[in-house]
Amino acid sequence: MDAPERIRIDKWLWQARFCKTRGLAQDAVQGGKVRLNGQRIEKPGRGVGPGDVLTVRFGAQVRVLRILECGTRRGPASEAQGLYEEIAPEA
């Protein structure tokens, strides 16, 4: 099955293993901990796709990620790591 071109941000965070559940992913988005292409988003239904850049804050850790694929399932960690690439934050 081919991966979709766009996917909900909460589902992508869950599939990429940044959150243990979709509920926690929704809470992170609604809590203002996720930025999409530099813009704060608060709706977990917001669509994302390849090429989009996410800035995700969990506690004191901030990660900047470029989405490479949407994925089709929540697979093993090795599969999840193929959904994104880590980008160094700009100084």
The first five atom37 places (N, CA, C, CB, O) and aatype in JSON, in Angstrom:
{
  "aatype": [12, 3, 0, 14, 6, 1, 9, 1, 9, 3, 11, 17, 10, 17, 5, 0, 1, 13, 4, 11, 16, 1, 7, 10, 0, 5, 3, 0, 19, 5, 7, 7, 11, 19, 1, 10, 2, 7, 5, 1, 9, 6, 11, 14, 7, 1, 7, 19, 7, 14, 7, 3, 19, 10, 16, 19, 1, 13, 7, 0, 5, 19, 1, 19, 10, 1, 9, 10, 6, 4, 7, 16, 1, 1, 7, 14, 0, 15, 6, 0, 5, 7, 10, 18, 6, 6, 9, 0, 14, 6, 0],
  "atom_mask": [
    [1, 1, 1, 1, 1],
    [1, 1, 1, 1, 1],
    [1, 1, 1, 1, 1],
    [1, 1, 1, 1, 1],
    [1, 1, 1, 1, 1],
    [1, 1, 1, 1, 1],
    [1, 1, 1, 1, 1],
    [1, 1, 1, 1, 1],
    [1, 1, 1, 1, 1],
    [1, 1, 1, 1, 1],
    [1, 1, 1, 1, 1],
    [1, 1, 1, 1, 1],
    [1, 1, 1, 1, 1],
    [1, 1, 1, 1, 1],
    [1, 1, 1, 1, 1],
    [1, 1, 1, 1, 1],
    [1, 1, 1, 1, 1],
    [1, 1, 1, 1, 1],
    [1, 1, 1, 1, 1],
    [1, 1, 1, 1, 1],
    [1, 1, 1, 1, 1],
    [1, 1, 1, 1, 1],
    [1, 1, 1, 0, 1],
    [1, 1, 1, 1, 1],
    [1, 1, 1, 1, 1],
    [1, 1, 1, 1, 1],
    [1, 1, 1, 1, 1],
    [1, 1, 1, 1, 1],
    [1, 1, 1, 1, 1],
    [1, 1, 1, 1, 1],
    [1, 1, 1, 0, 1],
    [1, 1, 1, 0, 1],
    [1, 1, 1, 1, 1],
    [1, 1, 1, 1, 1],
    [1, 1, 1, 1, 1],
    [1, 1, 1, 1, 1],
    [1, 1, 1, 1, 1],
    [1, 1, 1, 0, 1],
    [1, 1, 1, 1, 1],
    [1, 1, 1, 1, 1],
    [1, 1, 1, 1, 1],
    [1, 1, 1, 1, 1],
    [1, 1, 1, 1, 1],
    [1, 1, 1, 1, 1],
    [1, 1, 1, 0, 1],
    [1, 1, 1, 1, 1],
    [1, 1, 1, 0, 1],
    [1, 1, 1, 1, 1],
    [1, 1, 1, 0, 1],
    [1, 1, 1, 1, 1],
    [1, 1, 1, 0, 1],
    [1, 1, 1, 1, 1],
    [1, 1, 1, 1, 1],
    [1, 1, 1, 1, 1],
    [1, 1, 1, 1, 1],
    [1, 1, 1, 1, 1],
    [1, 1, 1, 1, 1],
    [1, 1, 1, 1, 1],
    [1, 1, 1, 0, 1],
    [1, 1, 1, 1, 1],
    [1, 1, 1, 1, 1],
    [1, 1, 1, 1, 1],
    [1, 1, 1, 1, 1],
    [1, 1, 1, 1, 1],
    [1, 1, 1, 1, 1],
    [1, 1, 1, 1, 1],
    [1, 1, 1, 1, 1],
    [1, 1, 1, 1, 1],
    [1, 1, 1, 1, 1],
    [1, 1, 1, 1, 1],
    [1, 1, 1, 0, 1],
    [1, 1, 1, 1, 1],
    [1, 1, 1, 1, 1],
    [1, 1, 1, 1, 1],
    [1, 1, 1, 0, 1],
    [1, 1, 1, 1, 1],
    [1, 1, 1, 1, 1],
    [1, 1, 1, 1, 1],
    [1, 1, 1, 1, 1],
    [1, 1, 1, 1, 1],
    [1, 1, 1, 1, 1],
    [1, 1, 1, 0, 1],
    [1, 1, 1, 1, 1],
    [1, 1, 1, 1, 1],
    [1, 1, 1, 1, 1],
    [1, 1, 1, 1, 1],
    [1, 1, 1, 1, 1],
    [1, 1, 1, 1, 1],
    [1, 1, 1, 1, 1],
    [1, 1, 1, 1, 1],
    [1, 1, 1, 1, 1]
  ],
  "atom_positions": [
    [[0.84, -1.18, 0.0], [0.0, 0.0, 0.0], [0.89, 1.24, 0.0], [-0.96, 0.0, 1.22], [1.86, 1.31, 0.76]],
    [[0.57, 2.21, -0.84], [1.34, 3.45, -0.92], [1.0, 4.37, 0.24], [1.08, 4.16, -2.25], [-0.14, 4.4, 0.71]],
    [[2.0, 5.12, 0.69], [1.78, 6.09, 1.75], [0.98, 7.27, 1.19], [3.14, 6.58, 2.36], [1.19, 7.66, 0.05]],
    [[0.09, 7.83, 1.99], [-0.66, 9.0, 1.53], [0.26, 10.22, 1.37], [-1.8, 9.33, 2.52], [1.35, 10.25, 1.94]],
    [[-0.19, 11.21, 0.59], [0.61, 12.42, 0.4], [0.57, 13.32, 1.63], [0.12, 13.19, -0.81], [1.55, 14.02, 1.9]],
    [[-0.53, 13.32, 2.37], [-0.68, 14.14, 3.58], [-1.28, 13.25, 4.67], [-1.6, 15.4, 3.31], [-1.98, 12.28, 4.39]],
    [[-0.98, 13.61, 5.91], [-1.47, 12.84, 7.06], [-1.67, 13.82, 8.22], [-0.48, 11.69, 7.46], [-1.02, 14.85, 8.29]],
    [[-2.57, 13.48, 9.12], [-2.8, 14.32, 10.31], [-1.52, 14.4, 11.13], [-3.95, 13.75, 11.18], [-0.8, 13.41, 11.26]],
    [[-1.23, 15.57, 11.68], [-0.01, 15.77, 12.47], [0.02, 14.85, 13.69], [0.11, 17.23, 12.92], [1.08, 14.32, 14.02]],
    [[-1.11, 14.65, 14.36], [-1.11, 13.78, 15.54], [-0.8, 12.33, 15.15], [-2.46, 13.85, 16.26], [-0.08, 11.64, 15.87]],
    [[-1.33, 11.89, 14.05], [-1.08, 10.52, 13.59], [0.39, 10.36, 13.18], [-2.01, 10.16, 12.4], [1.01, 9.34, 13.45]],
    [[0.95, 11.38, 12.52], [2.35, 11.3, 12.11], [3.27, 11.25, 13.33], [2.73, 12.49, 11.22], [4.21, 10.45, 13.35]],
    [[3.04, 12.08, 14.33], [3.86, 12.06, 15.55], [3.8, 10.7, 16.24], [3.39, 13.16, 16.52], [4.8, 10.23, 16.79]],
    [[2.64, 10.07, 16.21], [2.48, 8.75, 16.81], [3.21, 7.69, 15.97], [0.97, 8.39, 16.93], [3.92, 6.86, 16.53]],
    [[3.04, 7.71, 14.64], [3.69, 6.74, 13.78], [5.21, 6.88, 13.81], [3.19, 6.89, 12.35], [5.93, 5.89, 13.72]],
    [[5.7, 8.11, 13.93], [7.15, 8.35, 13.97], [7.72, 8.12, 15.37], [7.46, 9.78, 13.51], [8.91, 8.31, 15.6]],
    [[6.86, 7.69, 16.3], [7.26, 7.31, 17.66], [7.77, 8.47, 18.51], [8.32, 6.26, 17.59], [8.67, 8.29, 19.34]],
    [[7.21, 9.65, 18.31], [7.52, 10.77, 19.19], [6.56, 10.78, 20.37], [7.45, 12.11, 18.43], [6.85, 11.38, 21.41]],
    [[5.41, 10.13, 20.22], [4.42, 10.03, 21.29], [3.95, 8.58, 21.38], [3.21, 11.0, 21.02], [3.81, 7.89, 20.37]],
    [[3.71, 8.12, 22.61], [3.29, 6.73, 22.81], [1.87, 6.47, 22.36], [3.43, 6.36, 24.26], [1.53, 5.34, 21.98]],
    [[1.01, 7.51, 22.41], [-0.38, 7.34, 21.98], [-0.79, 8.54, 21.13], [-1.34, 7.19, 23.2], [-0.15, 9.59, 21.17]],
    [[-1.86, 8.36, 20.35], [-2.37, 9.48, 19.57], [-2.92, 10.56, 20.48], [-3.45, 9.01, 18.59], [-2.85, 11.74, 20.16]],
    [[-3.47, 10.16, 21.61], [-3.98, 11.13, 22.58], [-2.88, 12.05, 23.09], [0.0, 0.0, 0.0], [-3.08, 13.26, 23.2]],
    [[-1.71, 11.48, 23.4], [-0.58, 12.3, 23.83], [-0.1, 13.21, 22.71], [0.58, 11.42, 24.32], [0.31, 14.34, 22.95]],
    [[-0.15, 12.71, 21.48], [0.23, 13.53, 20.33], [-0.74, 14.7, 20.16], [0.27, 12.68, 19.04], [-0.32, 15.82, 19.87]],
    [[-2.02, 14.44, 20.34], [-3.02, 15.51, 20.27], [-2.79, 16.54, 21.35], [-4.45, 14.93, 20.38], [-2.87, 17.74, 21.1]],
    [[-2.49, 16.09, 22.56], [-2.21, 17.0, 23.67], [-1.0, 17.88, 23.37], [-1.99, 16.22, 24.97], [-1.01, 19.08, 23.68]],
    [[0.05, 17.3, 22.77], [1.26, 18.06, 22.45], [0.95, 19.16, 21.44], [2.35, 17.12, 21.9], [1.42, 20.29, 21.58]],
    [[0.16, 18.82, 20.42], [-0.2, 19.81, 19.39], [-1.07, 20.9, 20.0], [-0.93, 19.14, 18.2], [-0.81, 22.09, 19.81]],
    [[-2.1, 20.51, 20.73], [-3.02, 21.49, 21.34], [-2.33, 22.32, 22.41], [-4.22, 20.79, 21.94], [-2.74, 23.45, 22.68]],
    [[-1.28, 21.78, 23.02], [-0.54, 22.5, 24.05], [0.51, 23.45, 23.49], [0.0, 0.0, 0.0], [1.26, 24.06, 24.25]],
    [[0.57, 23.59, 22.16], [1.5, 24.54, 21.55], [2.94, 24.06, 21.5], [0.0, 0.0, 0.0], [3.85, 24.88, 21.39]],
    [[3.17, 22.75, 21.58], [4.53, 22.23, 21.59], [5.05, 21.87, 20.2], [4.6, 21.02, 22.47], [6.17, 21.38, 20.06]],
    [[4.23, 22.13, 19.16], [4.61, 21.77, 17.8], [4.45, 22.97, 16.88], [3.76, 20.58, 17.28], [3.44, 23.67, 16.92]],
    [[5.47, 23.21, 16.07], [5.4, 24.24, 15.03], [5.56, 23.56, 13.68], [6.5, 25.33, 15.24], [6.36, 22.65, 13.52]],
    [[4.78, 24.02, 12.72], [4.83, 23.5, 11.37], [5.34, 24.61, 10.45], [3.43, 22.98, 10.9], [4.68, 25.64, 10.29]],
    [[6.5, 24.4, 9.86], [7.12, 25.39, 8.98], [7.22, 26.75, 9.66], [6.33, 25.51, 7.66], [6.98, 27.79, 9.03]],
    [[7.56, 26.73, 10.95], [7.76, 27.96, 11.71], [6.5, 28.56, 12.31], [0.0, 0.0, 0.0], [6.58, 29.53, 13.07]],
    [[5.33, 28.0, 11.98], [4.07, 28.54, 12.49], [3.52, 27.63, 13.59], [3.04, 28.69, 11.35], [3.46, 26.41, 13.42]],
    [[3.11, 28.22, 14.7], [2.51, 27.44, 15.78], [1.17, 26.89, 15.32], [2.33, 28.31, 17.07], [0.37, 27.61, 14.72]],
    [[0.93, 25.64, 15.58], [-0.36, 25.02, 15.24], [-0.97, 24.47, 16.51], [-0.19, 23.91, 14.17], [-0.26, 24.09, 17.44]],
    [[-2.29, 24.41, 16.55], [-2.99, 23.91, 17.73], [-4.06, 22.89, 17.38], [-3.6, 25.05, 18.49], [-4.78, 22.4, 18.25]],
    [[-4.17, 22.56, 16.08], [-5.2, 21.61, 15.66], [-4.55, 20.3, 15.26], [-6.03, 22.18, 14.49], [-3.78, 20.25, 14.3]],
    [[-4.84, 19.21, 16.0], [-4.22, 17.93, 15.71], [-4.62, 17.34, 14.35], [-4.56, 16.96, 16.78], [-3.99, 16.4, 13.88]],
    [[-5.65, 17.87, 13.73], [-6.08, 17.4, 12.42], [-5.35, 18.05, 11.26], [0.0, 0.0, 0.0], [-5.63, 17.74, 10.11]],
    [[-4.44, 18.95, 11.55], [-3.7, 19.67, 10.51], [-2.89, 18.68, 9.68], [-2.76, 20.75, 11.14], [-2.21, 17.81, 10.24]],
    [[-2.95, 18.8, 8.38], [-2.25, 17.89, 7.49], [-0.79, 18.26, 7.32], [0.0, 0.0, 0.0], [-0.44, 19.44, 7.23]],
    [[0.07, 17.25, 7.28], [1.49, 17.43, 7.01], [1.9, 16.43, 5.94], [2.34, 17.26, 8.32], [1.22, 15.43, 5.71]],
    [[3.03, 16.72, 5.3], [3.5, 15.82, 4.26], [4.99, 15.98, 4.04], [0.0, 0.0, 0.0], [5.63, 16.79, 4.71]],
    [[5.54, 15.22, 3.12], [6.97, 15.29, 2.83], [7.41, 16.71, 2.5], [7.32, 14.37, 1.68], [6.75, 17.43, 1.75]],
    [[8.55, 17.11, 3.09], [9.09, 18.45, 2.88], [8.74, 19.42, 3.99], [0.0, 0.0, 0.0], [9.43, 20.43, 4.16]],
    [[7.69, 19.14, 4.75], [7.33, 20.02, 5.86], [8.38, 19.91, 6.97], [5.91, 19.66, 6.41], [8.98, 18.86, 7.17]],
    [[8.58, 21.03, 7.69], [9.55, 21.06, 8.78], [8.78, 21.24, 10.09], [10.59, 22.21, 8.58], [7.98, 22.16, 10.23]],
    [[9.04, 20.35, 11.03], [8.41, 20.41, 12.35], [9.43, 20.8, 13.39], [7.75, 19.06, 12.71], [10.57, 20.33, 13.36]],
    [[9.02, 21.65, 14.31], [9.8, 21.95, 15.49], [8.97, 21.44, 16.66], [10.14, 23.51, 15.62], [7.87, 21.93, 16.91]],
    [[9.52, 20.46, 17.38], [8.78, 19.79, 18.44], [9.52, 19.99, 19.75], [8.6, 18.27, 18.13], [10.73, 19.77, 19.83]],
    [[8.79, 20.41, 20.79], [9.38, 20.62, 22.11], [8.78, 19.63, 23.1], [9.16, 22.09, 22.58], [7.57, 19.6, 23.31]],
    [[9.67, 18.83, 23.7], [9.27, 17.92, 24.76], [10.15, 18.23, 25.96], [9.4, 16.4, 24.33], [11.34, 17.89, 25.96]],
    [[9.59, 18.88, 26.97], [10.37, 19.32, 28.12], [11.38, 20.36, 27.69], [0.0, 0.0, 0.0], [11.02, 21.35, 27.04]],
    [[12.64, 20.16, 28.04], [13.69, 21.11, 27.67], [14.28, 20.79, 26.3], [14.8, 21.11, 28.72], [15.08, 21.57, 25.77]],
    [[13.91, 19.66, 25.72], [14.47, 19.24, 24.45], [13.65, 19.77, 23.28], [14.54, 17.71, 24.38], [12.43, 19.64, 23.25]],
    [[14.35, 20.39, 22.32], [13.71, 20.87, 21.1], [14.33, 20.13, 19.92], [13.86, 22.43, 20.94], [15.55, 20.08, 19.79]],
    [[13.47, 19.56, 19.07], [13.96, 18.84, 17.9], [13.36, 19.47, 16.65], [13.61, 17.33, 17.98], [12.17, 19.79, 16.62]],
    [[14.19, 19.63, 15.63], [13.75, 20.16, 14.35], [13.85, 19.02, 13.34], [14.61, 21.42, 13.9], [14.92, 18.43, 13.17]],
    [[12.73, 18.71, 12.69], [12.64, 17.54, 11.82], [12.08, 17.91, 10.46], [11.77, 16.47, 12.47], [11.19, 18.75, 10.36]],
    [[12.6, 17.29, 9.42], [12.01, 17.42, 8.08], [11.3, 16.1, 7.79], [13.11, 17.74, 6.97], [11.9, 15.03, 7.89]],
    [[10.03, 16.17, 7.44], [9.26, 14.98, 7.14], [9.67, 14.46, 5.77], [7.73, 15.28, 7.18], [9.68, 15.2, 4.78]],
    [[10.03, 13.18, 5.71], [10.41, 12.54, 4.46], [9.26, 11.72, 3.88], [11.62, 11.65, 4.67], [9.08, 11.67, 2.66]],
    [[8.49, 11.08, 4.76], [7.37, 10.24, 4.33], [6.24, 10.34, 5.35], [7.81, 8.77, 4.16], [6.45, 10.69, 6.51]],
    [[5.03, 10.02, 4.89], [3.88, 10.02, 5.8], [3.76, 8.69, 6.53], [2.6, 10.31, 5.04], [3.32, 8.67, 7.68]],
    [[4.15, 7.6, 5.91], [4.03, 6.3, 6.55], [2.62, 5.75, 6.43], [0.0, 0.0, 0.0], [1.68, 6.47, 6.12]],
    [[2.5, 4.45, 6.68], [1.2, 3.8, 6.59], [0.8, 3.12, 7.9], [1.21, 2.78, 5.47], [-0.36, 2.72, 8.07]],
    [[1.77, 2.98, 8.83], [1.48, 2.29, 10.09], [2.5, 2.7, 11.14], [1.47, 0.75, 9.9], [3.52, 3.32, 10.82]],
    [[2.23, 2.33, 12.38], [3.21, 2.53, 13.46], [4.03, 1.25, 13.53], [2.51, 2.85, 14.85], [3.6, 0.27, 14.14]],
    [[5.17, 1.26, 12.92], [6.01, 0.08, 12.86], [7.13, 0.16, 13.88], [0.0, 0.0, 0.0], [7.07, 0.95, 14.82]],
    [[8.16, -0.67, 13.69], [9.3, -0.65, 14.6], [10.06, 0.66, 14.51], [10.24, -1.82, 14.31], [9.89, 1.43, 13.57]],
    [[10.91, 0.91, 15.5], [11.65, 2.17, 15.57], [12.49, 2.4, 14.32], [12.54, 2.19, 16.8], [12.6, 3.53, 13.85]],
    [[13.08, 1.35, 13.78], [13.91, 1.5, 12.57], [13.08, 2.01, 11.4], [14.58, 0.16, 12.21], [13.56, 2.8, 10.59]],
    [[11.84, 1.55, 11.3], [10.94, 2.02, 10.24], [10.51, 3.47, 10.51], [9.69, 1.1, 10.13], [10.43, 4.28, 9.59]],
    [[10.24, 3.79, 11.77], [9.81, 5.13, 12.15], [10.9, 6.17, 11.84], [9.45, 5.18, 13.64], [10.58, 7.28, 11.42]],
    [[12.16, 5.82, 12.03], [13.26, 6.75, 11.77], [13.39, 7.11, 10.3], [14.56, 6.18, 12.27], [14.0, 8.12, 9.97]],
    [[12.84, 6.29, 9.42], [12.85, 6.59, 7.99], [11.81, 7.61, 7.58], [0.0, 0.0, 0.0], [11.8, 8.04, 6.42]],
    [[10.93, 8.01, 8.5], [9.88, 8.97, 8.18], [10.37, 10.41, 8.25], [8.71, 8.79, 9.11], [9.68, 11.32, 7.77]],
    [[11.55, 10.64, 8.84], [12.03, 12.02, 9.05], [13.55, 12.06, 9.04], [11.49, 12.59, 10.37], [14.22, 11.03, 9.14]],
    [[14.06, 13.29, 8.92], [15.48, 13.51, 9.14], [15.62, 14.64, 10.14], [16.24, 13.84, 7.81], [14.84, 15.59, 10.13]],
    [[16.6, 14.52, 11.0], [16.86, 15.54, 12.02], [17.62, 16.7, 11.37], [17.67, 14.94, 13.24], [18.57, 16.48, 10.62]],
    [[17.19, 17.9, 11.66], [17.87, 19.11, 11.16], [18.43, 19.84, 12.36], [16.88, 20.04, 10.34], [17.76, 19.96, 13.39]],
    [[19.64, 20.33, 12.24], [20.23, 21.11, 13.33], [19.51, 22.45, 13.42], [21.78, 21.32, 13.12], [19.33, 23.11, 12.39]],
    [[19.1, 22.87, 14.61], [18.47, 24.19, 14.74], [19.42, 25.3, 14.34], [17.98, 24.41, 16.17], [20.62, 25.22, 14.6]],
    [[18.89, 26.33, 13.72], [19.71, 27.46, 13.32], [20.19, 28.22, 14.56], [18.92, 28.4, 12.37], [19.45, 28.4, 15.53]],
    [[21.43, 28.65, 14.51], [22.02, 29.36, 15.67], [21.47, 30.76, 15.78], [23.54, 29.42, 15.55], [21.84, 31.5, 16.69]]
  ]
}
